[in-house]
Amino acid sequence: MWNETIEKYEQALAYMEQVKGRGIVLGLDSMRRLAERLENPQDTLQFVHIAGTNGKGSVLGFVSTILKCAGYRTGRYSSPAVFSRLEQIQVNGRAISRADYVRGMEAVRQAAEALEEEGHPYPTPFEVETALAFWYFREKQCEIAVLEAGMGGLLDATNIVRTTAAAVLTPIGMDHMGMLGGTLEEIARQKAGIIKNECYVICGRQEPQALEAVEAVCGERSAKLRKADTAKGIRYGIERQYFSYRGCQRLVISLAGRYQIENAVLAAETIRALGECGFPVSEAMLRKGLLETRWPGRFTVLAKRPYFIIDGAHNQDAAQKLRESVIFYFTNKKIITIMGVMKDKEYEKIAELTADLAAQVITVAAPGSGRALPAYELAGVVRNYNPNVTAADSIQEAVEMSYLLADKDSVILAFGSLSYLGEVSGIVADRDKIRRDTHGRSKQD
């Protein structure tokens, strides 16, 4: 039975690879048709819908964990995956099982093929996965689900939802300009497209042009806008960080990175708003949820002595935040960076913001994507800001090279596209296990 499940799961993954080659369908009509074929599972749920440029995943992690701790059956859907496709769809912190993934994907596949037979475009991979998430949340009878918009908001596949309790906007910057617009105001209006009539809108720190666009959309839709305040009493750290917010003293988070306190504050304000629309959360459960939140790929410490950290900084704003964290936490430390990004990202700006931090930069190409920038091309860009750069032939080679260059007091930082950080994590974990096993045998001898 187990082998049969594994085989069917691999077939489901192969199906997703086939769907990737079918192109992109603009607009929400295709997603709406697909959901309708599945009897609109999204209409049975309440949603927290999150859009923005950076911090979406971490805010989703905080909000969903707090709601779970408060006793609500909570779904969450995020992208892209870092370690496994299964982690993208979770209920109460547990990833969808292979068996449920197979069962749900079969239902979605049949619906998609029926639409194609009727002459409609075949749904995109993101539409297929989004439909699977909605199907699963209905199957698990979730009370509320937390969604991360994939790109933009207005025309994102997740935006077919109509029962949004809270729309959350993380800081908005210049991202996906080819798809969302050439100005900050245009991009902000696209992101603010997740706002539904009369829902709560919780807004993080924004540039004036972005805030004006958000306020305009709130006015058009009679939405209730709440702006997150600033934290007080902040104490930063790699393993624990402390802050106070709106009467809650000495809140603690386990996520590292200076920017995570800003994300936690936005999550806390979201929880306050949800308390006014049927989802009250006690201060004790707020504290518990903040502390228990984990989010892979966001200034995540994989190993120590030397520190090995991964971070999904893949655009200019995220690179600036990463720079600030590195300078703050690791002043006077030798830093080796591994960098891999997509060719449609602002890789020149990212290199400019990060290259000078490192004693050595190692570039890689993210695997399995036609969008990946080749390692040698990226090395050529980095060389404009740091002459000590090497293009690695593989991610394995990059990790091994970084360890050879580091001593126990150094810091190795792999950052950029999330698509390769899962492989990095696996390599570091295997290496760390071998080291521990060898050390244990030496002590026995």
BAVOKE-382017 format. One record per atom (N, C-alpha, C): x negated, y negated, z. Coordinates in steps of 0.2 Angstrom, whole numbers, plus 5000, padded with zeros to 4 digits. Each point is the difference from the previous one (the first is absolute). Layout:
N
XYZ;...
This chain:
445
499650065000;500449945000;499649945000;499450005004;499649945001;499649994993;499850054997;499650004993;500549974995;500650025000;500549984996;500249925000;500049985007;500149935001;499449964997;499450025001;499449974998;500050004992;500250054997;500050004993;500549954997;500650005003;500549954998;499849935001;499749995006;499849935001;499549984995;499550044998;499549994995;500449984993;500550044999;500449994994;500349935000;500349985006;500349935001;499549954999;499450015003;499449954998;499949994993;499950064997;499950004992;500649974997;500650005002;500549974997;499949925000;499849985006;499949935001;499449974996;499550044998;499549984996;500350004993;500450044998;500450004993;500449935000;500349985005;500449945000;499649944999;499450005002;499549945000;499949984992;500150054996;499849994993;500649974996;500649995003;500649984997;500149924999;499549965003;500049935000;500449975005;500149934999;500349965006;500749974997;500550005004;500749984999;500149935004;500149954997;500149945004;500749995002;500149975006;500749995002;500250055005;500649995003;500350055005;500550054997;500249994994;500550044997;499850085000;499450014999;499850075000;500050035007;499849965005;500050035007;500750005002;500549964998;500750005002;500350064997;499950024994;500350064997;499750065003;499450005002;499750065003;500350015007;500149955004;500350005007;500750024999;500449984995;500750024999;500050074999;499650034996;500050074999;499950045006;499749975005;499950035007;500549985005;500549974997;500649985005;499749945004;499649964998;499849945004;499850015007;499550045001;499850025007;499849935004;499849954997;499849945003;500549975003;500650014998;500649965003;500250025007;499750065002;500250035006;499649975006;499549964998;499549985005;500049925001;499649985006;499949935001;499250004998;499849944998;499349994998;499649945003;499450015001;499549955001;499650004994;500049954996;499749994993;499449965001;499450024998;499449965001;499749984993;499949944999;499649984994;499549955002;499549984995;499549965002;499450024996;499449965001;499450024997;499550055004;500049985006;499550045005;500450015006;499850065003;500350025007;500650045000;500350014994;500750035000;499950075003;499550044999;500050075002;499950005008;499649955003;499950005007;500649985003;500449954998;500649975003;500550064999;500050044995;500550064999;499850055006;499350015001;499850045005;500349985007;499949945002;500249975006;500750015001;500449974995;500750005001;500350075001;499850054995;500350075000;499850035007;499449995002;499850045006;500449975006;500149945000;500449975006;500750025000;500350004994;500750035000;500050075001;499550044998;500050075002;500050015008;499549965003;499950005007;500749985004;500449964997;500649975003;500550054999;499950064997;500550054999;500450004994;499949964995;500350004994;499750054995;500450044996;499850044995;499849964994;499349994999;499749954996;499650034994;500249984994;499750024994;499549954998;499550024997;499549944997;499750034993;500049954996;499750014993;499549954998;499450024999;499549964998;499650034994;499649954997;499650024994;499449965000;499450024997;499950074998;499850045005;499950064999;499750055005;499349995001;499850025006;499250005001;499850075001;500350045003;499850075001;500450054996;500749995000;500450054997;500749974997;500350024995;500649974998;500550015005;500050055004;500550025005;500049945005;499549975002;500049955005;500449934998;500150004994;500449944998;500750005002;500350065001;500750005003;500050045006;500249965005;500050035007;500649995004;500250045005;500549995004;499850015007;500049945004;499850015007;499250015001;499749984995;499250015000;499850064997;500550044998;499750074997;500250004992;499450024997;500150004992;500550054998;500349984994;500450054997;499650074999;500450055001;499750074999;499950024993;499650044998;499950034993;500750024998;500350045004;500650034998;500649954999;500049955004;500549954999;499849954993;499349995000;499849974994;500250034993;499950075000;500250044995;500850004998;500350015006;500850004999;500249934998;499849955003;500249934998;499849984993;499350024998;499849994993;500450034995;500250065001;500450044995;500749964999;500349985006;500649964999;499949944996;499449965001;499949944996;499850024993;499650054999;499950024993;500650014996;500450045003;500750024996;500349934998;500149965005;500349934999;499749964994;499350005000;499649964995;500150044993;500050065000;500150034993;500750004998;500549995004;500749994998;500049934997;499749955003;500049944997;499749994993;499450045000;499750004993;500450034995;500450055002;500450034995;500649964997;500149955005;500649954998;499749944996;499350004999;499749954996;499749945004;500050015006;499749955005;499250015000;499649955002;499350015001;499950045006;499450044999;499950055006;499749955006;500250015006;499849965006;499250015000;499749945003;499350005001;499850045006;499450015001;499750045006;500349975007;499949935000;500249975006;500850005001;500450004995;500750015001;500250075002;499650054998;500150075002;499950015007;499449975002;499850015007;500549965005;500249944998;500449965004;500750045000;500250024995;500750045000;499950065005;499450045000;499950055004;500049985008;499749945001;500049975007;500749995002;500449974996;500749995002;500450065001;499950054996;500350075000;499850035007;499450005002;499750035006;500349965006;500049945000;500349965006;500750025001;500450014995;500750025001;500050075002;499650044998;500050075002;499850005008;499649965002;499850005007;500449965004;500649974997;500449965004;499749945004;499649964996;499649955003;500549945002;499949975005;500449945002;499849944997;499349994999;499749944997;499450034996;499849964995;499450024996;499649944999;499450005000;499549954999;499750014993;500149954996;499750014993;499549944998;499550034997;499549954997;500149994993;500149944997;500149994993;499350024997;500150034994;499450024996;499649944997;500449964996;499749944997;500549954999;499849945003;500549945000;500650025004;500650004998;500650015004;500650004996;500149944997;500649994996;500250064995;499550034996;500150054996;499750075002;499850005006;499750065003;500550055001;499850074998;500550055001;500350015007;499749985005;500350005007;500649955000;500049954996;500549955001;500750014997;500150074999;500750014999;500450015006;499749995006;500350015006;500549945001;500550015004;500549955001;500249995007;499750045004;500250005007;499449985004;499649944999;499449985003;500249965006;499850035006;500149965006;499549955001;499450014998;499449955001;499650004994;499849954996;499549994995;499449975003;499550034999;499349975003;499549984995;499849945001;499549984995;499349985003;499550054999;499449995002;499649944996;499449985002;499749944996;500050014993;500249964996;500050004992;499549974997;499650034996;499449974996;500150024993;499549984996;499950014993;499950074999;500450044997;499950074999;500550024994;499850054996;500450024995;500349954995;499549954999;500349944996;500350014993;499750064997;500350024994;500750025000;500250025006;500750035000;500449955004;499849965005;500449975005;500049924998;499549984997;500049924998;499349975001;499949944998;499449975000;499949955006;500549995003;499949955006;500350045006;499749975006;500250035006;500849995001;500349954998;500749995001;500450064996;499850014994;500350054996;499950075003;499450015003;499950075003;500450005006;500149955004;500450005006;500750014999;500349974994;500750024999;500150074998;499550034997;500150074998;500050045006;499549995005;500050035006;500649995004;500349945000;500649995004;500650034997;499950034994;500650034997;500350065004;499650025006;500350055004;500549985005;500149935000;500449975005;500750014998;500550035004;500750014998;500449955004;500649994997;500549955003;500150015008;499849955004;500250005007;499550045004;499550034997;499650045004;499549965004;499750035005;499449975003;499450004996;499649945000;499450004996;499549985005;499450045001;499549995005;499449984995;499749945001;499549984996;499349995004;499550034997;499349995003;499849934997;499349995002;499749944998;500049994993;500149944997;500149994993;499749934998;499750004994;499849944997;500649964999;500049935000;500649964999;500450014994;499750024994;500450014994;500450065001;499650055003;500450075001;500649995005;499949975005;500549995005;500649964997;499849954996;500649964997;500450054996;499750044996;500350054996;500550055004;499750025005;500450055005;500649965003;499949945002;500549965003;500649994995;499849994994;500549994995;500450064998;499750065000;500450064999;500450015006;499849995006;500450015006;500649955000;499949944998;500649964999;500550024995;499750034994;500550024995;500450065002;499750045005;500350065002;500350005007;500049945003;500349995007;499650055005;499450014999;499650055004;499749965006;499950045006;499849975006;499350005001;499649954998;499350005000;499749995007;499550045002;499650005006;499350004998;499649955003;499350004999;499650035006;499650044998;499550035006;499649955003;500050005006;499649955004;499250025000;499649975003;499350025001;499950035007;499650055000;499850045006;499649965005;500050015006;499749975005;499550055004;499549985004;499650045004;499750064996;499749984994;499850064996;499350025002;499950075001;499450035001;499850054994;499549994996;499950044995;499650065002;500050064996;499650055001;500050064995;499650044999;500050064995;500550055002;500150025006;500450055002;500749985004;500049945003;500649975003;499949934999;500649974998;500149925000;500649985004;500049945003;500549985004;500249934998;500749995002;500349934998;500650005004;500349945001;500649985003;500549974994;500650015001;500549974995;500749995003;500249944999;500749985002;500250045007;499649995005;500250025007;499750075001;499850044995;499750075002;499349995000;499750015006;499349995002;499650064999;499449994997;499550065000;500350064996;500249984994;500250064995;499350034998;500050064998;499450044998;500250034993;499550004996;500050044994;499450044999;500050054996;499450044999;499749994993;500349964996;499849994993;499449955001;499550014997;499449955000;500149954994;499649955000;500149954995;500349945003;499749944999;500349945003;500749984997;500150024994;500749994997;500550045003;499950055003;500550055003;500449975005;499849955004;500449975005;500549954996;499849974995;500549974996;500650044997;499850064998;500550054998;500450035006;499750015006;500450025005;500549955003;499849934999;500549955002;500650004995;499850014994;500650004995;500450065001;499850055002;500450065002;500449995006;499749975005;500349985006;500649954999;499949954996;500649964998;500550044996;499850044996;500550044997;500450045004;499750035005;500450045005;500449965004;499849945002;500549955003;500649994996;499949994993;500649994996;500450064999;499750065000;500450065000;500550015006;499749975006;500450005006;500749974999;500049954995;500649964999;500550034995;499850054997;500450044995;500150075001;500050025007;500250075001;499550055002;499349975000;499550055002;499549975006;500349995006;499649985005;499550045002;499449975002;499450035002;499849975007;499850045005;499849985006;499349975000;499749965004;499349985000;499650065001;500250055004;499650065002;499950044993;500550004996;499950044994;499649964994;500149935001;499649964995;499350015002;499850005006;499350015002;499750074998;500450055001;499950074999;499850014992;500549974996;499950004993;499449974997;499949945003;499449964997;499450045002;499950035006;499450035002;499950074996;500650034998;500050074997;499949994992;500149944997;499950004993;499350014997;500050044995;499450024997;500249984992;499549984997;500149984993;499350024996;500050054996;499350024997;499949954994;499349995000;499849964995;500049925001;500149985006;500049935002;499549995006;499449994998;499449995004;500050065005;500150064997;500050065004;499350035001;499950015007;499350035002;500050084999;499650024995;500050074999;499550045004;499449965002;499550035003;499649955004;499650025005;499549955003;499350025000;499649965001;499350015001;499750044993;500049974995;500249934998;500849995000;500349945001;500749994998;500150014993;500550044998;500250014993;500849985000;500149944996;500749975000;500250004993;500750014999;500349994994;500549955000;500149964995;500549945000;500249994993;500750004999;500349994993;500149934998;499449965001;500049934997;499950014993;500549984996;500050014993;500249944996;500149945004;500149944996;499749945004;500049944998;499649945003;500249995007;500650005002;500249985006;499850065005;500150064998;499850065005;499250005000;499749984995;499250005000;499849945005;500349945000;499949955005;500150025007;500550045001;500250025007;499450055002;499950054995;499450055002;499449965001;499849954997;499449965001;500049985007;500649975002;500049975007;499950055005;500350064999;500050055005;499250035001;499750014994;499350025000;499649955004;500049944998;499649955003;500250005008;500650005001;500250005008;499750065004;500150064997;499950065004;499350024999;499649984995;499450034998;499449954999;500049955003;499549954999;499350035002;499549994995;499350025001;500050085000;500550034997;499950084998;499850014993;499750054999;499850024993;500750034997;500249974994;500650024997;499950034993;500350064999;499950034993;500850014998;500149974994;500750014998;500150044994;500550044999;500250034994;500749974998;499949984993;500649964997;500350044994;500650005000;500350034994;500749974999;500149974994;500749964999;500350024993;500649974999;500350014993;499849944996;500050014994;499849954995;500549944999;500650015003;500549954999;500049965006;499550015005;500049965006;499549944999;500049965006;499549944999;499350025003;499750054996;499450035003;499449955000;500049954996;499549955000;500049965007;500749985002;500149975006;499850045006;500250075000;499950045005;499250015001;499750014994;499250015001;499749935003;500349954998;499749935002;500150005008;500550025002;500250005008;499650055004;499850054997;499850065004;499350024999;499749984994;499350034998;499549985005;500049935002;499449975003;500050035008;500550045002;500150025006;499550065001;499850044994;499750065001;499350004998;499650045004;499350024998;500050044993;500550044999;500050044994;500850014998;500149994994;500750014997;500050064995;500450055001;500150064996;500749994997;500050014993;500649994997;500250074997;500750015000;500350064998;500649994995;500250054996;500649994997;500550045003;500649985002;500650035003;500250064995;500150065003;500150064996;500750004997;500150034994;500650024998;500549944998;499749954998;500449944998;499749964994;500449994994;499749974995;499949925001;500349985006;499949935002;499449995004;499650055002;499449995004;499449974996;499749955003;499449974997;499450045001;499750024994;499450045001;499549975005;499650055003;499549985005;499549954997;499850024994;499449964998;500249934998;500749994998;500249934998;500149965007;500350045005;500049965006;499449985003;499550054999;499349985003;499749944996;500249994994;499749944996;500349945003;500750005002;500349945003;499749995007;499950055004;499749995007;499349975000;499750024995;499349984999;499949925000;500549974998;500049934999;500049975007;500250045006;500049975006;499550045005;499850064998;499550045004;499650044995;499449995000;499650044995;499950085003;500250015006;499950075003;500650044999;500150024993;500650044999;499950064995;500350055002;499950064996;500750034998;500050034994;500750034998;499950075001;500450035004;500050075001;500450044995;499850064999;500350054995;500650035002;500150005007;500650035003;500149975007;500650015003;500149985007;499650045005;499950064998;499650045005;499349985000;499749984994;499349975000;500049935004;500549964999;500049945003;500050015008;500450045002;500050015008;499350035002;499750054997;499450025002;499549954999;500049964995;499549954999;500049955006;500749985002;500149955005;499750035007;500150065001;499750035007;499250004999;499750014995;499350004999;499749935001;500449954999;499849935001;500149975007;500450045003;500349975007;499650035006;499949975005;499850035006;500650005005;499950025006;500550015005;500449945002;499649944999;500349945002;500349964994;500050034994;500349974994;500750005000;500349974995;500750004998;500150024993;500350054998;500250024993;500749984999;500249974995;500749974999;500250024993;500450044999;500350024993;500749965000;500049964994;500649964999;500250004993;500649974999;500349994994;500750044999;500050034994;500650044998;500150065005;500750005003;500150065004;500050064997;500050004993;500050074996;499450045001;499449975003;499450045001;499850015007;500449965004;499850005007;500250075004;500550034997;500250075003;499450054999;499750004994;499450044998;499449995005;499949935001;499549985004;500150035007;500649995003;500250035006;499850075001;500250044995;499950075000;499250025000;499649964996;499350015000;499749995007;500249945003;499749985006;500250055006;500750034999;500250055005;499650065000;499950024994;499650074999;499349995002;499749944999;499349995002;500049995007;500549975003;500050005008;500050065003;500550054997;500150065003;499350044999;499750004995;499350044999;499549975005;500049945001;499549975005;500250025007;500650005002;500250035007;499950075001;500250044994;499850075001;499350025001;499649964996;499350015000;499749985007;500249945002;499849985007;500250055005;500650035000;500350045005;499550075000;499950024994;499550065000;499349995002;499849944999;499349985003;500050005007;500549975003;500150005008;500050075002;500450054997;500050075002;499450035000;499649994994;499350035000;499649975005;
